[in-house]
Each structure stands twice: as structure tokens, then as C-alpha cells.
Amino acid sequence: MNALTRCLESYWSSSIGKKLVVAITGLFLVLFLAGHLIGNLVVFMGPEPFNAYAYFLHHMLHGVGIWLFRIGMLVILAAHIIATIALTIQNRAARKAYECKTTIQASVSSRVMILSGLTILAFFVYHILHFTARVGNEYNNPELYKYVLDGEVVHNAWKMVIDGFSVWYVTLFYVISMTLLASHLSHGVQSVFQTLGLRSKKSESLIKHFSIAYTLFIWLGFISIPIAILVFGFGG
């Protein structure tokens, strides 16, 4: 056990170990974002499909599945943030006074990544409080948010989303956060390929174009929902 602990500590203390943790957790988060977006876009299909989707998620494995998934994603997100911050601190400590211009530019890029990452974390906490814990709103009111699905009364998640994004400052914060997320992804997706050794001169252009396309898909997809609700009156 001591040998295993020392091995893990040695691996974590190295920059390679931290980069690999950032890359692997980042890959999981990238895949999660795509799946989460596809699920969210069901809102455009109307209340019945979206409420059926929400009901399915909250009743997986008799309700245990959604919490196992949430805890797992929280652990992955925490590991990603901690490893990123630790790697940044380690790189700054090792930097010398005569660093070249490209290194200075790289440090600026890393600072932007840290800033956008922490902002995304703040949004994640707010988003959980808003739609999951439903703090500071009436989304838990069974009289206001009930829907009959296949003869069973369920929570009207569709109306909750419509009401939530009908508030201008909620939508504004959401759009800003998704824009910062897009900025984070545009660099992060390419870094995942590079750290995992999948980036070469031949694949560099393809990876760059994939990163841009994926980032646009995520950004446009997520902001389309609140904008459609607030600006174009969808669901009203």
C-alpha cells in the first residue's frame, strides 16, 4: 500500500501526470457536454418529449442512477480543476526570468484558461442550485409544476426551463458562461489530443478543424435554448 501511495504521489507530482489527468478528465467532460446538449435540445420538441426525457433521467436505476452520475461528474470536474491549477502553479514556479516571448504568450493563454475554467465552475454551481436544487424559486411547487405523462403526474421540467430562461439576467449569465466555455473548449479539445499523443503534423489540421466545429456546435446549441425562449418567445 505504501509503495502504491508513493507511486501515485510521484506520478501526481510530475507535470506529465497532471497533464494526463487534465486530458483524461477533459475528454470525459467533452463527451458529457455533447450528450447533455443533445438532451437539452429535446426541449424544442415540446413538453411531452422533454418531460419524458427528464423523467427517464431521474428514475434510472430507481432514482439512484442520476445521483451516481452526478457524483461521478463532480469528481471528474474537481479532478480536472485541481490538476489544471496545480499544473499552472508548477509551471509558473519552474519558469525562469529570461523566458522567451512564446513562453510568455503560453502563460497568458493558461491564465485565460484558468479564468474561464473558474467562471464555468461558478456557473456550474449556480446551474445546479437553479435547476437541480431549485433554490430561490418555486420550481418545487407541485401545483405550478406538474404534468400528466402517460396518466402519471410528474414534474414539469419543460415549464421549469421556459420559466427559468424567461428571466433576462439568467439568460445573460448563461450566454456569457457558454461563451467562456466555448473559449475554454477551443484550446482544451486540441490539448486533449496533444497530451494523449494523438496529434501529429498530418492530423494537426484535422484536429484544429474538429475542435472549431465541436466548439461551435456546443456554443450555438446551448445558447439557442435561452435565446429562443427570451428573445423569440418560444414556449410562451
Residue pairs with C-beta under 8 A, 6 or more apart in sequence:
11 17
12 18
12 21
15 87
15 90
15 91
18 83
18 86
18 87
18 90
19 87
19 195
20 195
21 79
21 80
21 83
22 80
22 83
22 84
22 87
22 191
22 195
23 191
23 192
23 195
23 196
25 76
25 77
25 79
25 80
25 83
26 80
26 188
26 189
26 191
26 192
27 192
27 196
28 73
28 76
29 73
29 76
29 77
29 80
30 185
30 188
30 189
30 192
30 214
32 73
33 181
33 185
33 218
34 214
34 217
34 218
37 217
37 218
37 221
37 222
39 53
39 57
40 221
40 222
40 225
41 221
41 224
41 225
42 49
42 50
42 53
43 50
43 158
43 161
43 225
43 235
44 225
44 228
44 234
46 158
47 147
47 156
47 158
47 159
48 149
50 157
50 158
50 161
51 147
51 149
51 154
51 155
51 156
51 157
51 158
52 149
54 154
54 155
54 157
54 158
55 149
55 154
55 155
57 66
58 66
58 155
60 66
60 69
61 68
70 132
77 121
77 124
81 117
81 118
81 121
84 113
84 114
84 117
85 114
88 110
88 111
88 114
91 107
91 110
92 107
95 103
95 107
99 107
109 187
112 183
113 184
113 187
113 188
116 180
116 181
116 183
116 184
117 184
119 177
119 180
120 177
120 180
120 181
120 184
123 173
123 174
123 177
126 173
129 135
129 136
130 136
130 137
130 164
130 170
131 139
131 160
131 161
131 164
134 140
134 160
137 164
138 144
138 145
139 145
139 160
139 163
139 164
144 159
145 155
145 156
145 159
145 160
146 153
146 154
146 155
146 156
147 153
147 154
147 155
147 156
147 158
147 159
148 154
158 235
159 235
161 225
161 229
161 235
162 229
162 234
162 235
162 236
164 170
165 171
165 174
165 225
165 226
165 229
165 230
166 229
166 230
166 236
168 230
170 226
171 226
171 227
171 229
171 230
174 222
174 223
174 226
175 223
175 226
175 227
178 218
178 219
178 222
178 223
179 219
179 223
181 218
181 219
181 222
182 215
182 216
182 218
182 219
185 211
185 214
185 215
185 218
186 211
186 212
186 215
189 207
189 210
189 211
189 214
189 215
190 199
190 207
190 208
190 211
193 199
193 203
193 207
198 207
199 207
228 234
229 235
229 236
